[in-house]
Amino acid sequence: MSFCYRDLISLFNQSFADTYNTRLELGNDEPIYLPADAEVPYHRIIFAHGFFASALHEVAHWLLAGEARRQQPDYGYWYHPDGRDAEAQAAFEAVEVKPQAIEWALSLCCGFPFNVSCDNLNGCVDPDRHAFRARVREQALRYLAGGFPARARIFMDVLRQHYGRPGLSAADFD
């Protein structure tokens, strides 16, 4: 199956441009979320380099963010770049568990392979990808049992319909 970021842009914008004044856009460098301002009258989720996985990841952050967070650049979160020490890596992973659980579900709804991102290739510490993946999986299973956030459910349904995918089960997250 072919995965084209243009499909994600179209599907996301059809789903949320009117109701949430938010658009998914292709970027060149680092991904970022920018709320509407005097120059651009809509919110923008900008993903990196046309990567399908980057688009899913950035959308997952938006699907999770509440109203107040969506009014701030990058949802008001800090981002400590690649090269984190053990303490900064632990803080990064704590913030990333929920969005990556949503990203995993979105990936399944597309039939696209999912890989957790520890995002610390040049860090002082070698992240434990297996432990982090297990925490992301646990969160995904909690969402599956208790319900994904409302906007995530909407987009998951859109993706499943577009890609002809079945509903999710716990076995999908193995």
N, C-alpha and C positions, 0 to 999 in steps of 0.2 A: 504494500500500500504506500502511496505517496503522501508525504506530509508537507504541506506548503503553508508557510506563515501567512500568506495572503488570505487563506481560508479562515485562519484564526482571527485575523483583523476584521474580515467581513462578518463573521459570526458574532464576534464580541460587539462590534459597533451596531449591528442590527439588534442585538439584545439589550444594549445599555446606553447607546448614544443619546437617545431621546429621554429615557426615564431617569438616567443619572448624569446626563451631560458629560459623559466620559467616553473617551476614544482610546483604542489601542493603536499605537503607532510604531513604525520601524525606526530604530535609532542606529547610529554608527558606532558609538563607543559604549560606555557604561550605561546600564539600564537606570531609569529614574522615574519617579512619579511626580508630576507637577500639577498642582491644582490650578484652576482657572485664575486668570489675572487680567490686568488691564490690556495686555497685548494679545492674549489667547483666551477666548471666552468659554472654553471648555477644559475639563480636566484631561490630562494625558498620561497614559501608561506607556512609557517608551521602553522597548526591549532592545537587546543588543544584536547587532550584526545579522539580522534575519534568521536567528536561530529559533527553531520551533520550541525547543525546551526553554529558552529564555522567555519567550512570550508566555508559555504556560506558567512559568514560575512567577513572573511579574503580575500576571492576571490573578494568580492565587493570593498574592499579597493584597490586592485590591478587593477580592471577594471576601476576605477576612476583615479588612479594616472597617472600623465604625465611622460614623459621620464626622466626628471631630478629627480623627486621624486623616480622613480624606481631604481635609481642608489645609493640610500641611505638606510641604515638599517631603518626599520620601516617607510620608505618614508620620513625620516627627521622630523617626528612629535614627539612632546613630548608626554609622557603618564604619567599622574598623576594617581597613583593607587587608588584603592578603598579607601574611607575615605576622599573624596574631600569636601571642604567647598562650599558655594553657588557660589562664583566667579569661582572657578575651575570647578565646575559642569556645569555652564553656558558655559564656554570655551569648555569643553568636548562635550557638546551637539551641540554646533555650528559646531564643526569639524565633528561630527558624522551624521548630518542630511543627507548629500548626500550619503555616503556609505550605511546607513541603508535604504534609499529609494531604492537603487539598490538591496540591500539584500532582501528587501520585494518583489521586482519584480522577483528576482531569485527564491525565495521561492514559489511564485505563479506558476512559470514555472515548478516547481517540484511537485506542489500540497502539499508542506510542510508547516505546520503552521508557521507563522511569529509572533514574539514578539519583540517590540522595547527593546533595552537594555540601561538603564540609567547607568548601571555598577557602582553603588555606594551603595552597600549594607550596608557598615559600615561608611557612610559619616556623616558629621555634619549636613547635610541638607537632608530632605526627598525629592527626586526629584519628580516633577510633571510629572508622566508617561503619563497622558492623554494629557497634553499640548505638550510634546515632540513628542508623537505619531502623534498629529495633524500636527506638523511641518514636520515630516518625510512624512506623507501622502501628504501634500501640495507639497513637493519636488517631490515625486513619480508622482503626477499628472502633474507637470511641465515637467518632463522627458517624460511622456506618450504623452503629447501634442506636445512637441518640439523635442523629440528624445532622447533616452538614449545614453550615450557615445558608440562609435563604438565597442569597445571590449565587452562591456556589451551586446549590441545587438547580437553579434556573440554567446556569451555564453548562452544568453536567448534562442536563436533559437535552440542551441544544446540541452539544457535542455528540452525545450518543445517537441522536436522531441523524445528524449529518454523516457520521461515520458508520452507521448501522451496527452499533454495539449494544450488547445486552446490559441489563442492570448489573450493579456490582454486588459481589458477595465477599465474605471474609476470605475465602480461598484465593481471591484475586490479589490479595495483598501479601501473598507468600513469596 
